[in-house]
């Protein structure tokens, strides 16, 4: 019988400790909530500050990619010139309408 009473007392003690821990956690969360919200605001402002920098980097990256593509397409210019000449030579003339 003593073991049942001891187990019950242990259960009640752990339940009270759990309740106190939950209350402490809730109070601590309520105390730190404004600081967490302030941190969220600062992160949002930092994101807004970084947006123009990202835009500039996007434009610079686009220009760099286009320049690299142009460098790789320069060797194809003689082929394009040959194709244009062949098109001019071998196209059918349009009929003249009176």
C-alpha positions in Angstrom: 0.0 0.0 0.0 2.9 2.3 0.7 4.2 1.9 -2.8 0.9 3.1 -4.3 0.8 6.1 -2.0 4.4 6.9 -2.9 3.7 6.5 -6.6 0.7 8.8 -6.2 2.7 11.4 -4.4 5.5 11.2 -7.0 2.9 11.6 -9.7 1.4 14.7 -8.0 4.8 16.2 -7.4 5.8 15.7 -11.1 2.5 17.1 -12.2 3.0 20.2 -10.1 6.5 20.6 -11.4 5.3 20.3 -14.9 2.6 22.9 -14.3 5.1 25.3 -12.8 7.4 24.7 -15.7 4.6 25.4 -18.2 3.7 28.6 -16.3 7.3 29.7 -16.3 7.7 29.0 -20.0 4.5 30.9 -20.8 5.7 34.0 -18.8 9.1 33.8 -20.3 7.6 33.6 -23.8 5.4 36.6 -23.1 8.4 38.6 -21.8 10.5 37.8 -24.8 7.8 38.2 -27.5 8.3 41.9 -28.0 12.0 41.4 -28.6 11.2 38.6 -31.1 8.8 40.8 -32.9 11.4 43.6 -33.0 13.9 41.2 -34.4 11.4 40.2 -37.1 10.9 43.9 -38.0 14.7 44.4 -38.2 15.0 41.4 -40.5 12.3 42.8 -42.7 14.0 46.2 -42.9 17.3 44.5 -43.7 15.6 42.6 -46.5 14.2 45.9 -47.9 17.7 47.4 -47.8 19.2 44.5 -49.6 16.6 44.5 -52.4 18.2 47.3 -54.5 21.6 45.6 -54.1 20.1 42.4 -55.4 18.6 44.3 -58.3 21.9 45.8 -59.3 23.6 42.4 -59.0 20.9 40.9 -61.2 21.4 43.5 -63.9 25.2 43.1 -63.7 24.8 39.3 -63.9 22.5 39.6 -66.9 25.0 41.8 -68.7 27.8 39.4 -67.9 25.9 36.4 -69.2 24.9 38.2 -72.4 28.5 39.3 -72.9 29.8 35.7 -72.4 27.2 34.4 -74.8 28.3 37.0 -77.4 31.9 36.0 -76.9 30.9 32.4 -77.7 28.8 33.4 -80.7 31.5 35.5 -82.4 33.0 32.4 -84.1 29.6 31.8 -85.7 29.6 35.2 -87.5 31.4 33.9 -90.6 28.9 31.1 -90.9 26.1 33.6 -90.6 27.7 35.8 -93.3 28.0 32.8 -95.6 24.4 31.9 -95.0 23.3 35.5 -95.8 25.3 35.5 -99.0 23.9 32.1 -100.0 20.4 33.3 -99.3 20.9 36.5 -101.4 22.4 34.4 -104.3 19.9 31.6 -104.4 16.6 33.3 -103.6 14.0 33.4 -106.2 13.3 36.8 -107.6 9.9 38.1 -107.1 7.8 38.3 -110.3 7.2 41.8 -111.7 3.6 42.8 -111.8 2.5 45.3 -114.5 
